[in-house]
Amino acid sequence: MDRDLLKRALDADFGSGLTEQADDYSYTNLSGVDLLTNQDAVKDVRDYYAAQGETFSNYSEMWDKFYSDRRWNSVNTIGAASSLIESTMAGDDRDRLARLSKIWANAPMRGTTLDRVWDYGKAALLDPTNLIPVAGQAGKAKSAFTAARTAGKTLQQSKNAGRTAGAMQAAKQEAVIGGAVGGAQDLMQQATEVQQGLSDGIDVGRLAGSVAIDAGASGVAGGLLDRFGTSSVGRSLPVVNRLLGGDYADDLGNWSNTTNLGQNLTKRSQALARELDDIETKLGEDYQLEVDADDLAERKANIELELADIEADGGLVDDLNTKMDQLAEQIQAGQKNGVDVKGIQREYQKTAREFERTTKKKRLPSRQQEAEVEAPDVEVEAEQTNPKQTFYHPLPSARLKMVRLLQSSHKRARF
């Protein structure tokens, strides 16, 4: 094709001297420059858009619109459905629609690669079938993560196993959705062609091919996208993370989000932090106190100690996770070198059971309560008239001592 000739022809305004012809629809057998500059072909396209209220100042502008619309209808499900509806309701205009379809079938490649990527990509991205939810990755990923962790894998290895399982589930579901959508779209396109007299009937082989191609492409794309979405790069990009929802894989090893204990500790620490902020505001120099400052100071100290308790609980669970990782590395190193690792495996399973028991609890026992229970009772002589009368006091725990220290330090700072 002479690209310079085509460019000069398309850049020309309407009525600028291109060869005039009587109505001759044999142009449907033309291609290349001959097709795009044929006056009957141009007239059909102009009349079609004029009926929709659209006009153009030159050939290039008109063909840009034609190509963009046809690319949309070729990829977008709504576009394919609209073409079928338009053809069904066309009446006397159906012959012209058939000729326009033949123009598109014979039309030369046009525009830059970027233009084509933009037109087809936009049509695919805005297809409403993209809103069909893909579910089940998190469940599959969780099962794979748990199985890997139980088998003696490290936390990171178990998360990777979960990511792989999630991606495979996404690939399966996307393949099903893609095959169904691709088949439905091809069926609509073939029905349009039958109505316009371009084919005699539905080509089952072509339909099956469309289903297979779309299912395969969608499955591969779905798996790769899910895998990318769960990667550290994907999760670091806010737009990608929102679209692909990759946080589910990272949450697999985050016990504070996925276990009963973690969720309760998170909620409690957030509530305590809010209460602590309120108390500190009331204890501010410019605040007119209507409550006893000593009571507020005592409550503040108790909150700080409970927050320290929560932090210690988290450290305990993290230590169990770390211990499991160290044991898993020892197991794998031993197996690689042919060393008997049965004892390490038993220790790993024991630690894993402890981790599970611990994280299933709503809360761990308060360290203040534990200290008070463990503290021995001491006999203290009462300062009363009868020197033989005695009573018992438990030794104050370290936490109670800390409460008093915090209270006294607050009083000194305030008064």
JOQUI-V709074 format. One record per residue. N is the residue number from 0. RES is the residue in three letters. PHI is phi in whole degrees, 0 to 359 (NA if undefined). OMEGA is omega in degrees with one decimal (* if undefined). D_FIRST is the distance of its C-alpha to the first C-alpha in whole Angstrom. Layout:
[[N	RES	PHI	OMEGA	D_FIRST] [N	RES	PHI	OMEGA	D_FIRST]]
//
This chain:
[[0	MET	NA	175.9	0] [1	ASP	277	-175.1	4] [2	ARG	294	179.1	6] [3	ASP	295	178.4	9] [4	LEU	297	-179.9	8] [5	LEU	297	-179.3	8] [6	LYS	297	180.0	11] [7	ARG	297	-178.7	13] [8	ALA	292	-176.2	13] [9	LEU	284	178.7	14] [10	ASP	283	-177.9	16] [11	ALA	286	175.4	18] [12	ASP	282	177.0	21] [13	PHE	297	178.8	22] [14	GLY	76	-176.9	24] [15	SER	265	173.2	22] [16	GLY	111	174.7	21] [17	LEU	294	-172.9	18] [18	THR	307	177.0	19] [19	GLU	273	178.8	22] [20	GLN	223	173.4	22] [21	ALA	287	179.9	25] [22	ASP	304	-178.3	25] [23	ASP	218	-173.2	23] [24	TYR	269	175.3	22] [25	SER	290	178.1	20] [26	TYR	299	-179.4	17] [27	THR	294	177.1	18] [28	ASN	262	-178.8	16] [29	LEU	274	176.2	13] [30	SER	207	176.0	10] [31	GLY	63	-178.5	7] [32	VAL	299	-178.4	7] [33	ASP	301	-178.9	10] [34	LEU	288	-173.8	12] [35	LEU	288	179.0	12] [36	THR	253	179.3	13] [37	ASN	289	-174.2	15] [38	GLN	295	178.5	19] [39	ASP	291	176.5	20] [40	ALA	294	178.6	18] [41	VAL	298	-179.2	19] [42	LYS	298	179.0	23] [43	ASP	299	-178.2	23] [44	VAL	293	179.5	22] [45	ARG	297	-179.4	24] [46	ASP	295	179.8	27] [47	TYR	299	-178.7	27] [48	TYR	285	177.6	27] [49	ALA	299	178.2	29] [50	ALA	296	178.7	32] [51	GLN	261	177.6	32] [52	GLY	86	-179.5	33] [53	GLU	248	177.6	29] [54	THR	231	-176.1	28] [55	PHE	225	-178.7	25] [56	SER	267	178.7	25] [57	ASN	208	-176.6	21] [58	TYR	296	-176.2	18] [59	SER	299	179.7	17] [60	GLU	298	-180.0	20] [61	MET	293	-178.5	20] [62	TRP	291	174.7	17] [63	ASP	303	-180.0	18] [64	LYS	295	-179.0	22] [65	PHE	298	-178.5	20] [66	TYR	296	-178.9	18] [67	SER	298	-179.8	21] [68	ASP	294	-178.0	23] [69	ARG	292	176.6	22] [70	ARG	296	177.5	22] [71	TRP	300	-178.0	25] [72	ASN	294	-178.8	26] [73	SER	284	-172.8	24] [74	VAL	246	-173.5	27] [75	ASN	272	-177.6	30] [76	THR	297	178.6	33] [77	ILE	296	177.5	34] [78	GLY	297	178.6	30] [79	ALA	295	178.7	30] [80	ALA	294	179.1	34] [81	SER	296	178.2	33] [82	SER	297	179.7	30] [83	LEU	294	179.2	33] [84	ILE	296	179.9	35] [85	GLU	299	179.9	33] [86	SER	293	-179.3	32] [87	THR	296	-175.7	36] [88	MET	260	-172.6	37] [89	ALA	289	-177.6	34] [90	GLY	63	-177.3	36] [91	ASP	291	-177.7	35] [92	ASP	275	-175.1	32] [93	ARG	295	179.6	31] [94	ASP	297	179.5	29] [95	ARG	293	176.8	26] [96	LEU	299	177.5	26] [97	ALA	296	179.2	25] [98	ARG	294	177.9	22] [99	LEU	296	177.2	21] [100	SER	295	178.4	22] [101	LYS	290	175.5	19] [102	ILE	302	-178.6	17] [103	TRP	296	179.8	17] [104	ALA	295	-177.1	17] [105	ASN	258	-174.5	13] [106	ALA	294	177.9	12] [107	PRO	285	175.5	9] [108	MET	298	-174.4	10] [109	ARG	219	179.5	11] [110	GLY	87	178.7	14] [111	THR	281	176.3	15] [112	THR	301	179.2	17] [113	LEU	297	177.7	20] [114	ASP	300	-177.9	19] [115	ARG	292	178.4	19] [116	VAL	298	-179.9	22] [117	TRP	296	-177.8	24] [118	ASP	296	-178.2	23] [119	TYR	289	-179.7	24] [120	GLY	295	178.6	27] [121	LYS	297	-179.9	28] [122	ALA	296	-179.5	28] [123	ALA	289	-177.4	30] [124	LEU	294	-177.4	32] [125	LEU	270	177.5	33] [126	ASP	293	-177.4	34] [127	PRO	297	178.9	38] [128	THR	294	175.9	38] [129	ASN	294	-179.1	38] [130	LEU	277	177.0	41] [131	ILE	295	-173.6	43] [132	PRO	290	173.4	45] [133	VAL	252	-174.9	45] [134	ALA	238	174.3	49] [135	GLY	102	-179.1	51] [136	GLN	297	-176.2	50] [137	ALA	298	179.5	53] [138	GLY	295	178.6	55] [139	LYS	296	-179.9	54] [140	ALA	296	179.6	54] [141	LYS	297	179.4	57] [142	SER	297	-179.6	58] [143	ALA	293	178.5	57] [144	PHE	298	-178.2	58] [145	THR	297	179.8	62] [146	ALA	297	-179.3	61] [147	ALA	293	-179.6	60] [148	ARG	295	179.2	63] [149	THR	295	-178.3	65] [150	ALA	282	176.6	64] [151	GLY	100	177.2	65] [152	LYS	271	176.7	62] [153	THR	289	-179.5	62] [154	LEU	301	-178.7	60] [155	GLN	292	177.6	57] [156	GLN	297	179.3	57] [157	SER	292	176.8	58] [158	LYS	296	177.7	55] [159	ASN	295	176.8	52] [160	ALA	297	177.3	53] [161	GLY	295	179.0	53] [162	ARG	299	-179.9	50] [163	THR	297	179.5	49] [164	ALA	296	177.7	50] [165	GLY	296	179.3	49] [166	ALA	295	178.5	45] [167	MET	295	177.5	46] [168	GLN	295	178.2	47] [169	ALA	298	-180.0	44] [170	ALA	297	179.5	42] [171	LYS	298	-177.5	44] [172	GLN	291	178.5	44] [173	GLU	294	177.6	40] [174	ALA	297	178.7	39] [175	VAL	296	-179.1	41] [176	ILE	296	-178.7	40] [177	GLY	298	178.3	36] [178	GLY	296	179.8	37] [179	ALA	294	-179.2	38] [180	VAL	293	179.4	36] [181	GLY	298	178.1	33] [182	GLY	295	179.9	35] [183	ALA	296	-179.0	36] [184	GLN	292	178.8	32] [185	ASP	295	179.0	30] [186	LEU	296	177.2	33] [187	MET	294	179.6	33] [188	GLN	295	178.4	29] [189	GLN	293	178.3	30] [190	ALA	297	177.0	33] [191	THR	296	179.5	30] [192	GLU	296	178.3	28] [193	VAL	295	179.3	31] [194	GLN	299	-178.4	33] [195	GLN	273	177.7	29] [196	GLY	77	-179.4	29] [197	LEU	274	176.2	26] [198	SER	211	-174.8	29] [199	ASP	273	-178.1	32] [200	GLY	183	-178.9	34] [201	ILE	284	177.0	34] [202	ASP	271	-176.4	32] [203	VAL	296	179.4	35] [204	GLY	297	177.8	33] [205	ARG	296	179.4	30] [206	LEU	297	179.7	33] [207	ALA	297	178.3	35] [208	GLY	296	178.7	31] [209	SER	296	178.7	31] [210	VAL	300	-177.1	34] [211	ALA	295	-178.1	34] [212	ILE	295	-178.5	31] [213	ASP	293	178.4	32] [214	ALA	295	179.9	36] [215	GLY	296	-179.1	35] [216	ALA	296	-179.3	32] [217	SER	293	179.3	35] [218	GLY	296	179.2	38] [219	VAL	297	-179.2	36] [220	ALA	297	-179.7	35] [221	GLY	297	179.2	39] [222	GLY	295	-179.3	41] [223	LEU	294	179.9	39] [224	LEU	295	179.4	39] [225	ASP	294	178.9	43] [226	ARG	296	177.7	43] [227	PHE	293	-179.2	42] [228	GLY	298	-179.2	44] [229	THR	270	178.9	47] [230	SER	284	179.5	46] [231	SER	296	178.6	48] [232	VAL	292	-179.6	45] [233	GLY	299	-178.7	44] [234	ARG	285	179.6	47] [235	SER	277	179.5	47] [236	LEU	260	-173.9	44] [237	PRO	307	-177.9	46] [238	VAL	295	179.3	42] [239	VAL	297	-178.3	42] [240	ASN	297	178.8	45] [241	ARG	293	-177.5	46] [242	LEU	288	-172.4	42] [243	LEU	260	176.4	43] [244	GLY	59	-174.4	47] [245	GLY	281	-176.8	48] [246	ASP	294	-174.9	51] [247	TYR	300	-178.3	53] [248	ALA	287	-179.6	52] [249	ASP	292	-179.5	54] [250	ASP	289	-177.7	57] [251	LEU	303	-178.1	58] [252	GLY	264	-179.0	60] [253	ASN	266	-174.5	61] [254	TRP	298	-178.6	64] [255	SER	292	177.9	65] [256	ASN	260	-169.1	62] [257	THR	249	-178.6	63] [258	THR	247	-179.5	67] [259	ASN	299	-179.5	69] [260	LEU	297	-177.5	71] [261	GLY	300	-179.6	68] [262	GLN	294	179.6	67] [263	ASN	293	178.7	71] [264	LEU	295	179.8	71] [265	THR	296	179.8	68] [266	LYS	298	-177.7	70] [267	ARG	293	-178.7	73] [268	SER	295	177.6	72] [269	GLN	294	178.6	70] [270	ALA	295	179.5	73] [271	LEU	295	179.9	75] [272	ALA	297	178.0	73] [273	ARG	295	-180.0	73] [274	GLU	294	179.6	77] [275	LEU	295	177.0	77] [276	ASP	299	-179.8	75] [277	ASP	296	179.7	77] [278	ILE	295	-179.1	81] [279	GLU	295	175.4	80] [280	THR	295	-179.1	79] [281	LYS	292	-179.8	82] [282	LEU	273	-179.8	84] [283	GLY	295	-175.6	82] [284	GLU	296	-174.9	85] [285	ASP	270	-176.6	84] [286	TYR	264	178.5	84] [287	GLN	279	-175.4	87] [288	LEU	291	173.1	88] [289	GLU	247	179.4	90] [290	VAL	233	-178.3	90] [291	ASP	289	-179.7	92] [292	ALA	298	179.7	90] [293	ASP	295	178.8	92] [294	ASP	296	179.2	90] [295	LEU	296	-179.7	87] [296	ALA	296	178.9	87] [297	GLU	294	178.8	88] [298	ARG	296	179.0	85] [299	LYS	299	179.7	83] [300	ALA	297	178.8	85] [301	ASN	297	178.9	84] [302	ILE	296	-179.3	81] [303	GLU	297	178.0	80] [304	LEU	290	177.7	82] [305	GLU	292	176.1	80] [306	LEU	297	176.4	77] [307	ALA	295	176.4	78] [308	ASP	298	180.0	79] [309	ILE	297	178.4	75] [310	GLU	296	178.5	74] [311	ALA	293	176.5	76] [312	ASP	300	178.2	75] [313	GLY	297	177.7	71] [314	GLY	296	178.5	72] [315	LEU	297	180.0	74] [316	VAL	293	177.9	71] [317	ASP	299	178.5	69] [318	ASP	296	177.2	72] [319	LEU	296	177.5	71] [320	ASN	299	179.5	68] [321	THR	297	179.3	68] [322	LYS	298	178.3	71] [323	MET	298	177.9	68] [324	ASP	297	179.8	66] [325	GLN	297	178.4	68] [326	LEU	294	178.7	69] [327	ALA	298	178.1	66] [328	GLU	295	177.7	65] [329	GLN	294	178.5	68] [330	ILE	299	-177.7	68] [331	GLN	294	177.7	64] [332	ALA	294	179.1	66] [333	GLY	296	178.6	69] [334	GLN	298	179.3	67] [335	LYS	293	-177.5	64] [336	ASN	260	177.2	67] [337	GLY	74	-179.1	69] [338	VAL	266	177.2	72] [339	ASP	291	-175.7	74] [340	VAL	242	-177.0	73] [341	LYS	299	179.6	75] [342	GLY	296	178.9	77] [343	ILE	293	178.8	74] [344	GLN	296	177.9	72] [345	ARG	295	178.4	75] [346	GLU	295	178.1	75] [347	TYR	297	-179.5	72] [348	GLN	296	177.0	72] [349	LYS	297	179.4	76] [350	THR	293	179.5	74] [351	ALA	297	178.1	71] [352	ARG	293	177.7	74] [353	GLU	296	177.4	75] [354	PHE	299	-178.7	72] [355	GLU	294	178.8	71] [356	ARG	299	-176.6	75] [357	THR	294	-174.3	75] [358	THR	283	175.7	71] [359	LYS	279	-178.0	72] [360	LYS	286	175.6	75] [361	LYS	286	176.9	75] [362	ARG	212	173.4	77] [363	LEU	271	-179.9	79] [364	PRO	303	178.7	83] [365	SER	295	178.9	83] [366	ARG	293	175.4	84] [367	GLN	294	179.4	87] [368	GLN	295	-179.4	89] [369	GLU	297	-179.3	88] [370	ALA	295	-179.3	90] [371	GLU	290	179.0	93] [372	VAL	290	-176.5	93] [373	GLU	280	-176.2	94] [374	ALA	292	179.7	96] [375	PRO	287	175.7	100] [376	ASP	277	177.3	102] [377	VAL	239	-178.9	105] [378	GLU	276	-179.8	108] [379	VAL	239	179.6	109] [380	GLU	285	179.6	113] [381	ALA	281	179.3	113] [382	GLU	275	-178.7	115] [383	GLN	232	-177.8	117] [384	THR	297	-179.5	121] [385	ASN	273	-176.8	121] [386	PRO	293	-179.3	120] [387	LYS	277	-178.8	119] [388	GLN	285	-178.0	117] [389	THR	230	171.3	113] [390	PHE	213	-171.5	110] [391	TYR	245	172.9	106] [392	HIS	233	172.2	103] [393	PRO	286	174.5	100] [394	LEU	297	179.0	99] [395	PRO	296	179.2	96] [396	SER	287	178.4	93] [397	ALA	299	-179.2	90] [398	ARG	292	179.3	88] [399	LEU	294	175.8	91] [400	LYS	299	-179.7	92] [401	MET	295	177.9	89] [402	VAL	302	-177.5	89] [403	ARG	294	178.1	92] [404	LEU	297	-179.8	91] [405	LEU	296	179.7	88] [406	GLN	295	-177.6	90] [407	SER	293	179.1	93] [408	SER	294	178.8	90] [409	HIS	293	179.5	88] [410	LYS	297	-179.6	92] [411	ARG	295	-179.2	92] [412	ALA	291	-174.1	89] [413	ARG	270	-175.4	90] [414	PHE	251	*	94]]
//
